[in-house]
Amino acid sequence: MSKELINRLLSIAVGGLLLAGILFLGLQLFGEKENKINLALGLFCVTLGNLFNIVRAHLK
C-alpha cells in the first residue's frame, strides 16, 4: 500500500477513536456514575488514537 493511503486510513482511525473517546467520557460525566467502564473505554480510545497519530507522524 502507498504511504498516502496508509496516512489517510490512520487519519480516519484517529478521528474515529478520538470521537469515540469523547463520547465515552461524556457518557461517564453525564450518565450514571456507578459504572466506571465508560471511563476506561474512553481513556483507552483516546490513548489508542494518540498512538495511531504518533505512528502516522513518523510515516511521513
C-alpha positions in Angstrom: 0.0 0.0 0.0 1.1 3.5 -0.6 2.1 5.9 2.1 -0.8 8.3 1.1 -3.4 5.5 1.6 -1.9 4.4 4.9 -1.8 8.1 6.1 -5.5 8.6 5.1 -6.6 5.3 6.9 -4.7 6.3 10.0 -6.2 9.7 9.9 -9.7 8.2 9.7 -8.9 5.8 12.6 -7.5 8.6 14.7 -10.6 10.8 14.2 -13.0 7.9 14.9 -11.1 6.8 18.0 -11.0 10.4 19.4 -14.7 10.9 18.7 -15.5 7.6 20.4 -13.3 8.6 23.4 -15.1 11.9 23.7 -18.4 10.1 23.6 -17.5 7.6 26.3 -16.1 10.3 28.5 -19.2 12.3 28.0 -21.4 9.4 28.9 -19.3 8.9 32.1 -19.6 12.5 33.1 -23.3 12.9 32.4 -24.6 9.4 32.8 -24.8 7.0 35.7 -21.7 7.3 38.0 -21.8 3.8 39.5 -20.2 2.1 36.5 -16.6 3.1 35.6 -16.4 1.1 32.3 -17.2 4.2 30.2 -14.3 6.0 31.8 -11.9 3.1 31.0 -13.2 2.8 27.4 -12.9 6.5 26.8 -9.3 6.7 28.1 -8.4 3.6 26.0 -9.9 5.1 22.8 -8.1 8.4 23.3 -4.8 6.7 24.1 -5.0 4.4 21.1 -5.9 7.4 18.9 -2.9 9.3 20.1 -0.7 6.2 19.5 -2.0 6.0 15.9 -1.4 9.7 15.5 2.3 9.2 16.6 2.7 6.4 14.1 1.2 8.5 11.3 3.6 11.3 12.1 6.6 9.0 11.9 5.5 7.6 8.5 5.8 10.9 6.7 
